[in-house]
Amino acid sequence: MTESLERRTQGGVMADALLPATAAEPAEPDRTPVAPAAAPRIDEVFRAHHDFVWRSARRLGCPSGQVDDAVQEVFLIAARKLAELARPEVVRAWLFRVVVHVVRNHRRSHQRREQRQAVAVGFQPDCAPDPSRRYEAASELFELLERLDDDRRAVFVLATFEQMTAPEIAAALDVKLNTVYSRLRSAREALEQAIAARRRTP
């Protein structure tokens, strides 16, 4: 009888060994709330992006004497909107959109001021050299860029000088990708025509 019980016990052990292992209970999902990204400090944004904002304002046609004012205005706006800059990857695009808006306002006010002065005392163009233009080629480039409207100029500046891809430009300006390609192609054609016309001029 003892032998029979021993065989049954061994058989039970063997049978148990052949059964599939019980699956572990799934772990409870981590429900710890994720803290929102902390907004950057304005001095950090200023140090990291001042040069980008300055050269973008200049290339977008901000009058040379107003570039510093425009840059200050951009960062004053950024200081009020720091919560929107919590994600580092969106800061440059966000700042560029603000630069476009600020420069457009400065250009319009500058043009209105020049028109009022022309009516009052007669138009006398300012021929004083721009201190920021170190080379004649840079001066010619700014003159050529003046031939572009604001939309094409913004795309051209980002693609040519900032080396941004078309998708990055589309995100920065909040436009469709095909619009970026169209504006960039149109800007290049306009500049090529302007360069060709200048070369034909004696």
Rosetta constraint file for C-alpha pairs under 8 A:
AtomPair CA 1 CA 5 HARMONIC 6.26 0.50
AtomPair CA 2 CA 6 HARMONIC 6.13 0.50
AtomPair CA 3 CA 7 HARMONIC 6.28 0.50
AtomPair CA 4 CA 8 HARMONIC 6.33 0.50
AtomPair CA 5 CA 9 HARMONIC 6.11 0.50
AtomPair CA 6 CA 10 HARMONIC 6.17 0.50
AtomPair CA 7 CA 11 HARMONIC 6.06 0.50
AtomPair CA 8 CA 12 HARMONIC 6.07 0.50
AtomPair CA 9 CA 13 HARMONIC 6.30 0.50
AtomPair CA 10 CA 14 HARMONIC 6.19 0.50
AtomPair CA 11 CA 15 HARMONIC 6.02 0.50
AtomPair CA 12 CA 16 HARMONIC 6.03 0.50
AtomPair CA 13 CA 17 HARMONIC 6.20 0.50
AtomPair CA 14 CA 18 HARMONIC 6.53 0.50
AtomPair CA 15 CA 19 HARMONIC 6.69 0.50
AtomPair CA 37 CA 86 HARMONIC 5.71 0.50
AtomPair CA 37 CA 87 HARMONIC 7.15 0.50
AtomPair CA 38 CA 86 HARMONIC 5.86 0.50
AtomPair CA 39 CA 82 HARMONIC 5.81 0.50
AtomPair CA 39 CA 83 HARMONIC 5.30 0.50
AtomPair CA 39 CA 84 HARMONIC 7.68 0.50
AtomPair CA 39 CA 85 HARMONIC 6.25 0.50
AtomPair CA 39 CA 86 HARMONIC 4.36 0.50
AtomPair CA 39 CA 87 HARMONIC 8.00 0.50
AtomPair CA 40 CA 44 HARMONIC 6.67 0.50
AtomPair CA 40 CA 45 HARMONIC 6.92 0.50
AtomPair CA 40 CA 82 HARMONIC 6.62 0.50
AtomPair CA 40 CA 85 HARMONIC 6.89 0.50
AtomPair CA 40 CA 86 HARMONIC 6.17 0.50
AtomPair CA 41 CA 45 HARMONIC 6.53 0.50
AtomPair CA 41 CA 82 HARMONIC 7.47 0.50
AtomPair CA 42 CA 46 HARMONIC 6.00 0.50
AtomPair CA 42 CA 75 HARMONIC 7.68 0.50
AtomPair CA 42 CA 78 HARMONIC 7.30 0.50
AtomPair CA 42 CA 79 HARMONIC 5.66 0.50
AtomPair CA 42 CA 82 HARMONIC 7.30 0.50
AtomPair CA 43 CA 47 HARMONIC 6.14 0.50
AtomPair CA 44 CA 48 HARMONIC 6.12 0.50
AtomPair CA 45 CA 49 HARMONIC 5.94 0.50
AtomPair CA 45 CA 50 HARMONIC 7.79 0.50
AtomPair CA 46 CA 50 HARMONIC 5.20 0.50
AtomPair CA 46 CA 75 HARMONIC 6.96 0.50
AtomPair CA 49 CA 53 HARMONIC 6.16 0.50
AtomPair CA 49 CA 92 HARMONIC 7.41 0.50
AtomPair CA 50 CA 54 HARMONIC 6.08 0.50
AtomPair CA 50 CA 71 HARMONIC 7.72 0.50
AtomPair CA 51 CA 55 HARMONIC 6.13 0.50
AtomPair CA 52 CA 56 HARMONIC 6.00 0.50
AtomPair CA 53 CA 57 HARMONIC 6.08 0.50
AtomPair CA 53 CA 71 HARMONIC 6.43 0.50
AtomPair CA 53 CA 74 HARMONIC 8.00 0.50
AtomPair CA 53 CA 95 HARMONIC 7.21 0.50
AtomPair CA 53 CA 96 HARMONIC 7.04 0.50
AtomPair CA 53 CA 99 HARMONIC 6.88 0.50
AtomPair CA 54 CA 58 HARMONIC 6.32 0.50
AtomPair CA 54 CA 67 HARMONIC 6.89 0.50
AtomPair CA 54 CA 68 HARMONIC 7.41 0.50
AtomPair CA 54 CA 71 HARMONIC 5.98 0.50
AtomPair CA 55 CA 59 HARMONIC 6.01 0.50
AtomPair CA 56 CA 60 HARMONIC 5.97 0.50
AtomPair CA 56 CA 96 HARMONIC 7.45 0.50
AtomPair CA 56 CA 99 HARMONIC 7.23 0.50
AtomPair CA 56 CA 157 HARMONIC 7.45 0.50
AtomPair CA 57 CA 61 HARMONIC 6.60 0.50
AtomPair CA 57 CA 62 HARMONIC 5.60 0.50
AtomPair CA 57 CA 67 HARMONIC 6.48 0.50
AtomPair CA 57 CA 70 HARMONIC 7.33 0.50
AtomPair CA 57 CA 71 HARMONIC 7.29 0.50
AtomPair CA 57 CA 99 HARMONIC 6.14 0.50
AtomPair CA 57 CA 100 HARMONIC 7.48 0.50
AtomPair CA 57 CA 103 HARMONIC 6.22 0.50
AtomPair CA 58 CA 62 HARMONIC 5.19 0.50
AtomPair CA 58 CA 63 HARMONIC 7.40 0.50
AtomPair CA 58 CA 64 HARMONIC 7.00 0.50
AtomPair CA 58 CA 67 HARMONIC 6.43 0.50
AtomPair CA 59 CA 142 HARMONIC 7.11 0.50
AtomPair CA 59 CA 145 HARMONIC 7.78 0.50
AtomPair CA 59 CA 157 HARMONIC 6.74 0.50
AtomPair CA 60 CA 100 HARMONIC 7.28 0.50
AtomPair CA 60 CA 103 HARMONIC 6.97 0.50
AtomPair CA 60 CA 145 HARMONIC 7.98 0.50
AtomPair CA 60 CA 150 HARMONIC 7.37 0.50
AtomPair CA 60 CA 153 HARMONIC 6.46 0.50
AtomPair CA 60 CA 154 HARMONIC 6.44 0.50
AtomPair CA 60 CA 157 HARMONIC 7.31 0.50
AtomPair CA 61 CA 103 HARMONIC 7.16 0.50
AtomPair CA 61 CA 107 HARMONIC 7.28 0.50
AtomPair CA 61 CA 142 HARMONIC 7.54 0.50
AtomPair CA 61 CA 145 HARMONIC 7.68 0.50
AtomPair CA 61 CA 146 HARMONIC 6.90 0.50
AtomPair CA 62 CA 66 HARMONIC 6.62 0.50
AtomPair CA 62 CA 67 HARMONIC 5.92 0.50
AtomPair CA 62 CA 70 HARMONIC 7.78 0.50
AtomPair CA 62 CA 103 HARMONIC 5.35 0.50
AtomPair CA 62 CA 104 HARMONIC 7.69 0.50
AtomPair CA 62 CA 106 HARMONIC 6.49 0.50
AtomPair CA 62 CA 107 HARMONIC 5.97 0.50
AtomPair CA 63 CA 67 HARMONIC 6.43 0.50
AtomPair CA 63 CA 106 HARMONIC 7.47 0.50
AtomPair CA 63 CA 107 HARMONIC 6.70 0.50
AtomPair CA 63 CA 110 HARMONIC 7.35 0.50
AtomPair CA 64 CA 130 HARMONIC 6.80 0.50
AtomPair CA 64 CA 132 HARMONIC 7.79 0.50
AtomPair CA 66 CA 70 HARMONIC 6.11 0.50
AtomPair CA 66 CA 106 HARMONIC 7.52 0.50
AtomPair CA 67 CA 71 HARMONIC 6.13 0.50
AtomPair CA 68 CA 72 HARMONIC 6.19 0.50
AtomPair CA 69 CA 73 HARMONIC 6.19 0.50
AtomPair CA 70 CA 74 HARMONIC 6.26 0.50
AtomPair CA 70 CA 99 HARMONIC 7.80 0.50
AtomPair CA 70 CA 102 HARMONIC 6.39 0.50
AtomPair CA 70 CA 103 HARMONIC 6.68 0.50
AtomPair CA 70 CA 106 HARMONIC 7.39 0.50
AtomPair CA 71 CA 75 HARMONIC 6.49 0.50
AtomPair CA 71 CA 99 HARMONIC 7.74 0.50
AtomPair CA 72 CA 76 HARMONIC 6.16 0.50
AtomPair CA 73 CA 77 HARMONIC 6.29 0.50
AtomPair CA 73 CA 102 HARMONIC 7.41 0.50
AtomPair CA 74 CA 78 HARMONIC 6.27 0.50
AtomPair CA 74 CA 95 HARMONIC 7.35 0.50
AtomPair CA 74 CA 98 HARMONIC 6.26 0.50
AtomPair CA 74 CA 99 HARMONIC 6.25 0.50
AtomPair CA 74 CA 102 HARMONIC 6.93 0.50
AtomPair CA 75 CA 79 HARMONIC 6.01 0.50
AtomPair CA 76 CA 80 HARMONIC 6.64 0.50
AtomPair CA 77 CA 81 HARMONIC 6.40 0.50
AtomPair CA 77 CA 98 HARMONIC 7.99 0.50
AtomPair CA 78 CA 82 HARMONIC 5.86 0.50
AtomPair CA 78 CA 95 HARMONIC 7.59 0.50
AtomPair CA 81 CA 85 HARMONIC 7.26 0.50
AtomPair CA 82 CA 86 HARMONIC 7.01 0.50
AtomPair CA 85 CA 90 HARMONIC 6.74 0.50
AtomPair CA 85 CA 91 HARMONIC 5.58 0.50
AtomPair CA 85 CA 94 HARMONIC 7.83 0.50
AtomPair CA 87 CA 91 HARMONIC 7.05 0.50
AtomPair CA 90 CA 94 HARMONIC 6.02 0.50
AtomPair CA 91 CA 95 HARMONIC 6.04 0.50
AtomPair CA 92 CA 96 HARMONIC 6.09 0.50
AtomPair CA 92 CA 172 HARMONIC 7.92 0.50
AtomPair CA 93 CA 97 HARMONIC 6.40 0.50
AtomPair CA 93 CA 171 HARMONIC 7.23 0.50
AtomPair CA 93 CA 172 HARMONIC 4.28 0.50
AtomPair CA 93 CA 173 HARMONIC 7.43 0.50
AtomPair CA 94 CA 98 HARMONIC 6.53 0.50
AtomPair CA 94 CA 172 HARMONIC 6.62 0.50
AtomPair CA 95 CA 99 HARMONIC 6.14 0.50
AtomPair CA 96 CA 100 HARMONIC 6.19 0.50
AtomPair CA 96 CA 172 HARMONIC 7.00 0.50
AtomPair CA 96 CA 173 HARMONIC 7.94 0.50
AtomPair CA 97 CA 101 HARMONIC 6.47 0.50
AtomPair CA 97 CA 172 HARMONIC 6.65 0.50
AtomPair CA 97 CA 173 HARMONIC 6.17 0.50
AtomPair CA 98 CA 102 HARMONIC 6.11 0.50
AtomPair CA 99 CA 103 HARMONIC 5.86 0.50
AtomPair CA 100 CA 104 HARMONIC 6.08 0.50
AtomPair CA 100 CA 154 HARMONIC 7.36 0.50
AtomPair CA 101 CA 105 HARMONIC 6.48 0.50
AtomPair CA 102 CA 106 HARMONIC 6.32 0.50
AtomPair CA 103 CA 107 HARMONIC 6.03 0.50
AtomPair CA 104 CA 108 HARMONIC 6.25 0.50
AtomPair CA 104 CA 150 HARMONIC 7.63 0.50
AtomPair CA 105 CA 109 HARMONIC 6.18 0.50
AtomPair CA 106 CA 110 HARMONIC 5.96 0.50
AtomPair CA 107 CA 111 HARMONIC 6.11 0.50
AtomPair CA 108 CA 112 HARMONIC 6.19 0.50
AtomPair CA 109 CA 113 HARMONIC 6.10 0.50
AtomPair CA 110 CA 114 HARMONIC 6.19 0.50
AtomPair CA 111 CA 115 HARMONIC 6.15 0.50
AtomPair CA 112 CA 116 HARMONIC 6.26 0.50
AtomPair CA 113 CA 117 HARMONIC 6.22 0.50
AtomPair CA 114 CA 118 HARMONIC 6.03 0.50
AtomPair CA 114 CA 123 HARMONIC 8.00 0.50
AtomPair CA 115 CA 119 HARMONIC 6.29 0.50
AtomPair CA 116 CA 120 HARMONIC 6.22 0.50
AtomPair CA 117 CA 121 HARMONIC 5.94 0.50
AtomPair CA 117 CA 122 HARMONIC 6.91 0.50
AtomPair CA 117 CA 123 HARMONIC 6.96 0.50
AtomPair CA 118 CA 122 HARMONIC 4.36 0.50
AtomPair CA 118 CA 123 HARMONIC 4.13 0.50
AtomPair CA 118 CA 124 HARMONIC 7.33 0.50
AtomPair CA 119 CA 123 HARMONIC 7.34 0.50
AtomPair CA 129 CA 133 HARMONIC 7.65 0.50
AtomPair CA 133 CA 138 HARMONIC 5.83 0.50
AtomPair CA 133 CA 139 HARMONIC 5.92 0.50
AtomPair CA 134 CA 138 HARMONIC 7.06 0.50
AtomPair CA 135 CA 139 HARMONIC 6.72 0.50
AtomPair CA 136 CA 140 HARMONIC 6.32 0.50
AtomPair CA 137 CA 141 HARMONIC 6.14 0.50
AtomPair CA 138 CA 142 HARMONIC 6.36 0.50
AtomPair CA 139 CA 143 HARMONIC 6.41 0.50
AtomPair CA 140 CA 144 HARMONIC 6.19 0.50
AtomPair CA 141 CA 145 HARMONIC 6.15 0.50
AtomPair CA 142 CA 146 HARMONIC 6.34 0.50
AtomPair CA 143 CA 147 HARMONIC 7.22 0.50
AtomPair CA 144 CA 148 HARMONIC 7.67 0.50
AtomPair CA 144 CA 191 HARMONIC 6.52 0.50
AtomPair CA 144 CA 194 HARMONIC 7.03 0.50
AtomPair CA 144 CA 195 HARMONIC 7.91 0.50
AtomPair CA 145 CA 153 HARMONIC 6.76 0.50
AtomPair CA 145 CA 191 HARMONIC 7.63 0.50
AtomPair CA 147 CA 190 HARMONIC 7.79 0.50
AtomPair CA 147 CA 191 HARMONIC 7.76 0.50
AtomPair CA 148 CA 152 HARMONIC 6.08 0.50
AtomPair CA 148 CA 153 HARMONIC 5.54 0.50
AtomPair CA 148 CA 187 HARMONIC 6.67 0.50
AtomPair CA 148 CA 190 HARMONIC 7.53 0.50
AtomPair CA 149 CA 153 HARMONIC 5.98 0.50
AtomPair CA 150 CA 154 HARMONIC 6.11 0.50
AtomPair CA 151 CA 155 HARMONIC 6.62 0.50
AtomPair CA 151 CA 183 HARMONIC 7.37 0.50
AtomPair CA 152 CA 156 HARMONIC 6.11 0.50
AtomPair CA 152 CA 183 HARMONIC 5.09 0.50
AtomPair CA 152 CA 184 HARMONIC 6.38 0.50
AtomPair CA 152 CA 186 HARMONIC 7.39 0.50
AtomPair CA 152 CA 187 HARMONIC 5.65 0.50
AtomPair CA 153 CA 157 HARMONIC 6.03 0.50
AtomPair CA 153 CA 187 HARMONIC 7.05 0.50
AtomPair CA 154 CA 158 HARMONIC 6.32 0.50
AtomPair CA 155 CA 159 HARMONIC 6.13 0.50
AtomPair CA 155 CA 169 HARMONIC 6.83 0.50
AtomPair CA 155 CA 180 HARMONIC 6.60 0.50
AtomPair CA 155 CA 183 HARMONIC 6.74 0.50
AtomPair CA 155 CA 184 HARMONIC 6.00 0.50
AtomPair CA 156 CA 160 HARMONIC 5.75 0.50
AtomPair CA 156 CA 161 HARMONIC 7.85 0.50
AtomPair CA 156 CA 183 HARMONIC 7.91 0.50
AtomPair CA 156 CA 184 HARMONIC 5.71 0.50
AtomPair CA 156 CA 187 HARMONIC 6.61 0.50
AtomPair CA 156 CA 188 HARMONIC 7.79 0.50
AtomPair CA 157 CA 161 HARMONIC 5.38 0.50
AtomPair CA 157 CA 162 HARMONIC 6.75 0.50
AtomPair CA 158 CA 162 HARMONIC 4.81 0.50
AtomPair CA 158 CA 163 HARMONIC 6.28 0.50
AtomPair CA 158 CA 164 HARMONIC 5.72 0.50
AtomPair CA 158 CA 169 HARMONIC 6.77 0.50
AtomPair CA 159 CA 163 HARMONIC 4.92 0.50
AtomPair CA 159 CA 164 HARMONIC 5.06 0.50
AtomPair CA 159 CA 165 HARMONIC 6.55 0.50
AtomPair CA 159 CA 166 HARMONIC 7.37 0.50
AtomPair CA 159 CA 169 HARMONIC 7.48 0.50
AtomPair CA 159 CA 184 HARMONIC 7.96 0.50
AtomPair CA 160 CA 164 HARMONIC 7.77 0.50
AtomPair CA 164 CA 168 HARMONIC 5.99 0.50
AtomPair CA 164 CA 169 HARMONIC 6.33 0.50
AtomPair CA 165 CA 169 HARMONIC 6.22 0.50
AtomPair CA 166 CA 170 HARMONIC 6.11 0.50
AtomPair CA 166 CA 177 HARMONIC 6.61 0.50
AtomPair CA 166 CA 180 HARMONIC 6.35 0.50
AtomPair CA 166 CA 181 HARMONIC 7.08 0.50
AtomPair CA 167 CA 171 HARMONIC 6.26 0.50
AtomPair CA 167 CA 177 HARMONIC 6.18 0.50
AtomPair CA 168 CA 172 HARMONIC 6.09 0.50
AtomPair CA 169 CA 173 HARMONIC 6.05 0.50
AtomPair CA 169 CA 180 HARMONIC 7.04 0.50
AtomPair CA 170 CA 174 HARMONIC 5.52 0.50
AtomPair CA 170 CA 175 HARMONIC 5.00 0.50
AtomPair CA 170 CA 176 HARMONIC 5.81 0.50
AtomPair CA 170 CA 177 HARMONIC 5.46 0.50
AtomPair CA 170 CA 179 HARMONIC 7.94 0.50
AtomPair CA 170 CA 180 HARMONIC 6.18 0.50
AtomPair CA 171 CA 175 HARMONIC 6.80 0.50
AtomPair CA 175 CA 179 HARMONIC 6.48 0.50
AtomPair CA 175 CA 180 HARMONIC 7.17 0.50
AtomPair CA 176 CA 180 HARMONIC 6.65 0.50
AtomPair CA 177 CA 181 HARMONIC 6.56 0.50
AtomPair CA 178 CA 182 HARMONIC 6.08 0.50
AtomPair CA 179 CA 183 HARMONIC 6.04 0.50
AtomPair CA 180 CA 184 HARMONIC 6.01 0.50
AtomPair CA 181 CA 185 HARMONIC 6.05 0.50
AtomPair CA 182 CA 186 HARMONIC 6.12 0.50
AtomPair CA 183 CA 187 HARMONIC 5.98 0.50
AtomPair CA 184 CA 188 HARMONIC 6.20 0.50
AtomPair CA 185 CA 189 HARMONIC 6.21 0.50
AtomPair CA 186 CA 190 HARMONIC 6.14 0.50
AtomPair CA 187 CA 191 HARMONIC 6.19 0.50
AtomPair CA 188 CA 192 HARMONIC 6.03 0.50
AtomPair CA 189 CA 193 HARMONIC 6.17 0.50
AtomPair CA 190 CA 194 HARMONIC 6.21 0.50
AtomPair CA 191 CA 195 HARMONIC 6.08 0.50
AtomPair CA 192 CA 196 HARMONIC 6.12 0.50
AtomPair CA 193 CA 197 HARMONIC 6.11 0.50
AtomPair CA 194 CA 198 HARMONIC 6.16 0.50
AtomPair CA 195 CA 199 HARMONIC 6.26 0.50
AtomPair CA 196 CA 200 HARMONIC 6.39 0.50
AtomPair CA 197 CA 201 HARMONIC 6.44 0.50
